Amino acid sequence: MRAACLTAAITVLSVIVFAQSETGQIRGTLSSARGPLVGLEVRIKNTASEQVQIAQTSASGEFIATVVPGTYDVSAAQAGYAAFVRRQVVVARGATARVDGVVADSPNAGTPGEIFFLYQRAERRPPSGPTPRTTDGKPDLSGVWYPGPDLDPEAPPFQPEAEAVARQHAARLGDDPRARCLPSGVVRMHALDLAKFVQTPTLLVMLVEGSSPGTRQIFLDGRGHPKDLQPTWLGHSVATWDGDTLVIDTVGFNDKGWLDMAGRPQTEQLHVIERYRRPSLGKMELEITVDDPGAYTRPWKVRRALDLAVGEEIQEYVCNENNKTEHFVN
């Protein structure tokens, strides 16, 4: 009996040792200038398989994840802070790769009301329940939605001239069209602002608080894009259903917008494809593909998770009452 127990124990131990030798770890501590960041969701993405593992920081700001050997991108985002990204983290068998960082404050954190809804979202849980559907069986995307950060920020695949423009923009944040009461654009519309969706069988209307012009319409009636579009800030949008995912195709942009707060530029060749999926009552998944050969060497993506904003409603927004942005003057 003792021999059998001893054999079993040795077998279990051998399995554990073998498993540990076949995997590795990513471990790190994330903090701000004021101390550890607690309860921060850390996304660990295998660059080959694109599978994502989620870890969470402890009271000391520490996180740990057991992973298969490979190369990983590690990212985290929290309201009030700039996105943290560490790319090309290589993990060998049986080894531990450390990813420590001090997360900078968001440049928008000092702007009154600018990231208010991100703070609101962080304090509330979205409701649970099945996905609501329209009378024709399609998912109903209607509702008021909190914004969300880019979950897996991609490295900008710049064309050389666009990279130089992005550096100029980053050095002059006051030139951001949003800071001058101009439209934030399609790619950024769910980054900071509350958005209301009103869905009908032939038209989806998006009302955005905190961004000019504040209204966007997406045609669901089967029409295509007009020829010889006049370039605009929000372009022309048509959509089709791919199963339970609404796919929005937008073209006809001008070259004046910034694609993000870091100042990625756009050209009139910009083509944006958004994929909206509502897996439950309180959740919306959004994947945005940005294809602009005038500025980037390949398409790249933005991924957001939106939460239903229960009890919220869109209010009047007038940027011109405070459009001097003294804190951005260079």
C-alpha positions in Angstrom: 0.0 0.0 0.0 2.8 2.4 0.9 4.6 1.5 -2.2 1.6 2.2 -4.3 1.0 5.5 -2.7 4.7 6.4 -3.1 4.5 5.5 -6.8 1.3 7.6 -7.3 2.9 10.6 -5.6 6.0 10.3 -7.8 3.9 10.0 -10.9 1.9 13.2 -10.0 5.1 15.0 -9.2 6.6 14.0 -12.5 3.6 15.2 -14.4 3.8 18.6 -12.6 7.5 18.9 -13.3 7.0 17.9 -16.9 4.2 20.4 -17.3 6.2 23.2 -15.8 9.1 22.3 -18.1 6.9 22.6 -21.1 5.5 26.0 -20.2 6.9 29.4 -19.1 5.6 32.4 -17.2 5.1 36.1 -17.7 5.2 37.9 -14.4 5.3 41.6 -13.7 4.2 44.6 -11.6 2.3 47.6 -13.0 2.1 50.8 -11.1 1.4 54.5 -11.6 3.4 57.4 -10.1 1.1 57.1 -7.1 1.6 53.4 -6.4 0.5 50.0 -7.5 -2.4 49.6 -9.9 -4.8 47.2 -8.3 -7.3 45.0 -10.2 -6.0 46.0 -13.6 -6.8 43.6 -16.4 -3.7 42.5 -18.3 -4.1 41.0 -21.7 -1.4 38.6 -22.8 -1.6 37.9 -26.6 0.3 35.1 -28.3 1.5 36.8 -31.5 1.5 33.6 -33.5 -1.9 32.1 -32.5 -3.5 35.5 -31.5 -5.0 33.7 -28.5 -5.4 36.1 -25.5 -5.0 35.2 -21.8 -6.3 37.5 -19.1 -4.4 38.1 -15.8 -5.3 40.6 -13.1 -3.0 42.6 -10.9 -3.0 42.0 -7.1 -3.0 44.5 -4.2 0.7 44.9 -4.9 0.2 45.5 -8.6 1.6 42.1 -9.5 0.3 39.7 -12.2 1.4 36.3 -13.3 0.4 34.0 -16.2 1.5 30.6 -17.2 2.0 30.4 -21.0 3.3 28.1 -23.7 6.7 29.1 -25.1 6.4 31.8 -27.7 6.3 35.5 -28.3 3.7 37.7 -26.6 2.3 41.2 -26.6 1.3 42.4 -23.1 -1.2 45.3 -22.8 -3.4 46.9 -20.1 -5.7 49.9 -20.0 -7.5 51.7 -17.2 -9.5 54.9 -17.1 -7.3 57.9 -16.4 -4.1 56.2 -17.6 -2.3 55.9 -21.0 -2.4 52.4 -22.5 0.4 50.2 -21.4 1.9 48.0 -24.1 5.0 45.8 -24.1 5.6 44.0 -27.4 7.6 40.9 -28.4 8.0 39.4 -25.0 9.8 36.1 -25.6 9.1 33.2 -23.2 11.2 30.1 -23.3 10.4 26.6 -21.8 10.7 26.7 -18.0 11.7 30.4 -18.0 10.0 33.5 -16.6 9.8 36.8 -18.6 9.4 39.9 -16.5 7.1 42.7 -17.7 7.2 45.6 -15.2 6.1 49.1 -15.9 5.0 52.5 -14.6 1.8 53.5 -16.4 1.7 57.2 -17.4 -1.4 59.3 -16.7 -3.7 59.9 -19.7 -3.0 63.2 -21.4 -6.8 63.7 -21.3 -7.1 63.0 -17.5 -6.8 66.7 -16.7 -9.4 67.9 -19.1 -12.8 68.4 -17.3 -15.3 65.8 -18.5 -13.1 64.3 -21.2 -12.9 60.8 -19.8 -15.9 61.0 -17.5 -17.7 58.0 -19.0 -14.7 55.8 -18.8 -14.7 56.4 -15.0 -18.5 55.8 -14.9 -18.1 52.5 -16.7 -15.3 51.4 -14.3 -17.7 51.8 -11.4 -20.6 49.9 -12.8 -21.4 46.3 -13.9 -23.3 45.8 -17.1 -26.6 43.9 -16.9 -26.7 40.3 -17.8 -29.3 38.5 -20.0 -29.8 37.3 -23.5 -29.2 39.4 -26.6 -32.3 41.4 -27.5 -33.5 40.8 -31.0 -35.7 42.7 -33.5 -38.9 41.2 -35.0 -36.9 39.8 -38.0 -34.6 37.9 -35.6 -31.5 40.2 -36.0 -29.6 41.3 -32.9 -30.9 44.7 -31.7 -27.9 47.0 -31.1 -30.1 49.7 -29.8 -29.2 51.3 -26.4 -26.8 53.7 -24.8 -23.2 52.5 -24.7 -20.2 53.3 -22.6 -16.9 53.8 -24.4 -14.0 51.4 -24.1 -10.2 51.5 -24.6 -8.3 49.7 -27.4 -7.9 46.2 -25.9 -5.0 45.1 -28.0 -3.2 48.1 -29.4 -1.2 47.4 -32.6 2.1 48.9 -33.5 1.5 51.5 -36.2 2.5 50.1 -39.7 3.4 53.6 -41.0 4.4 54.7 -44.4 7.5 56.9 -43.9 5.8 60.2 -44.6 2.8 59.3 -42.3 5.2 58.4 -39.5 6.8 61.9 -39.7 3.3 63.5 -39.6 2.4 61.4 -36.5 5.5 62.6 -34.7 4.5 66.2 -35.5 1.0 65.6 -34.2 2.3 64.0 -31.0 4.4 67.1 -30.3 1.4 69.4 -30.8 -1.6 67.8 -29.1 -3.4 71.1 -29.3 -3.7 70.6 -33.0 -5.9 67.6 -32.5 -9.2 68.2 -34.3 -11.1 67.1 -31.2 -9.3 69.8 -29.2 -10.5 72.3 -31.7 -14.2 71.3 -31.5 -13.9 69.4 -34.8 -15.1 65.7 -35.3 -13.3 62.9 -33.6 -13.9 60.6 -36.5 -15.2 57.0 -36.9 -12.2 55.1 -35.4 -12.2 57.2 -32.2 -16.0 57.5 -31.7 -16.2 54.8 -28.9 -12.9 55.8 -27.2 -14.2 58.5 -24.8 -17.8 59.3 -25.5 -21.3 58.0 -24.6 -23.0 56.7 -27.8 -26.7 55.9 -28.4 -27.7 53.5 -31.1 -31.2 53.7 -32.7 -31.8 50.7 -34.9 -34.5 50.3 -37.6 -34.7 47.7 -40.3 -33.2 50.0 -42.9 -31.1 52.5 -40.9 -28.9 52.6 -37.8 -28.4 56.0 -36.2 -25.5 56.7 -33.8 -25.8 59.7 -31.5 -22.5 60.6 -29.8 -22.2 62.9 -26.8 -19.0 64.8 -26.6 -18.1 64.8 -30.3 -19.0 67.0 -33.2 -21.1 66.6 -35.3 -22.6 64.0 -32.9 -24.8 62.2 -35.5 -23.9 59.3 -37.8 -26.2 57.3 -40.0 -25.5 53.8 -41.4 -27.7 52.6 -44.2 -29.1 49.0 -43.9 -31.3 49.0 -47.0 -28.8 47.3 -49.4 -27.6 50.4 -51.1 -23.9 50.9 -52.1 -21.6 53.9 -51.8 -22.3 56.7 -54.2 -19.8 57.5 -56.9 -17.7 60.6 -56.6 -18.2 61.1 -52.9 -17.3 64.5 -51.5 -14.7 63.8 -48.7 -16.1 64.3 -45.2 -15.1 63.8 -41.6 -17.3 60.7 -41.1 -17.5 59.4 -44.6 -20.4 57.4 -46.0 -21.5 54.2 -44.3 -23.4 51.1 -45.4 -23.9 47.9 -43.6 -24.8 44.2 -44.0 -25.3 41.3 -41.5 -22.8 38.5 -41.3 -24.8 36.1 -39.1 -25.2 38.0 -35.8 -22.5 40.5 -36.6 -23.2 43.9 -38.2 -20.5 44.8 -40.7 -20.3 48.5 -41.5 -18.3 49.7 -44.5 -17.2 53.3 -44.6 -15.4 55.3 -47.3 -15.3 58.9 -48.5 -13.2 60.4 -45.7 -11.2 63.6 -45.8 -7.5 63.8 -44.8 -8.0 66.1 -41.8 -8.9 63.7 -39.0 -6.7 62.0 -36.4 -7.3 58.3 -35.9 -6.3 58.4 -32.3 -5.1 60.7 -29.5 -1.5 59.9 -30.4 -2.0 61.6 -33.7 -2.0 58.8 -36.3 -3.0 60.6 -39.6 -5.4 59.6 -42.3 -5.7 60.2 -46.0 -8.6 60.3 -48.5 -7.8 56.6 -49.2 -9.0 55.6 -45.8 -11.4 52.7 -45.7 -12.9 51.6 -42.3 -14.7 48.3 -41.6 -16.4 48.0 -38.3 -17.8 44.7 -36.9 -20.4 45.0 -34.1 -21.5 41.9 -32.2 -23.8 42.0 -29.1 -23.2 38.6 -27.4 -25.5 39.5 -24.4 -27.8 42.2 -23.1 -25.0 44.3 -21.5 -22.0 43.7 -23.8 -21.0 44.8 -27.2 -17.8 43.6 -29.0 -16.3 45.9 -31.7 -13.5 45.2 -34.1 -12.4 48.1 -36.4 -10.2 47.5 -39.4 -8.3 50.5 -40.7 -7.1 50.3 -44.3 -5.4 53.4 -45.6 -2.6 52.6 -48.1 -1.8 56.3 -48.3 -0.6 56.3 -44.6 0.0 52.7 -43.6 1.8 49.7 -45.2 -1.0 47.3 -44.2 -4.5 47.2 -42.6 -4.5 47.3 -38.8 -7.2 46.8 -36.1 -8.7 48.4 -33.0 -10.7 46.2 -30.7 -13.0 47.6 -28.1 -15.5 46.2 -25.6 -18.5 48.4 -24.9 -20.9 48.1 -21.9 -24.5 49.0 -21.8 -25.0 52.3 -19.9 -28.1 51.6 -18.0 -29.9 54.8 -16.9 -27.8 57.1 -19.0 -29.1 59.3 -21.8 -27.5 61.5 -24.5 -27.4 65.2 -23.5 -26.7 68.4 -25.5 -23.0 68.9 -26.3 -21.6 72.3 -27.4 -17.9 72.4 -27.7 -17.7 76.0 -28.8 -18.4 77.2 -25.3 -14.9 76.3 -24.3 -12.8 75.8 -27.4 -9.6 77.6 -26.5 -8.0 74.5 -24.8 -5.5 76.7 -22.9 -3.9 73.5 -21.4 -2.9 72.4 -24.9 -1.4 75.7 -26.2 2.1 75.1 -27.4 
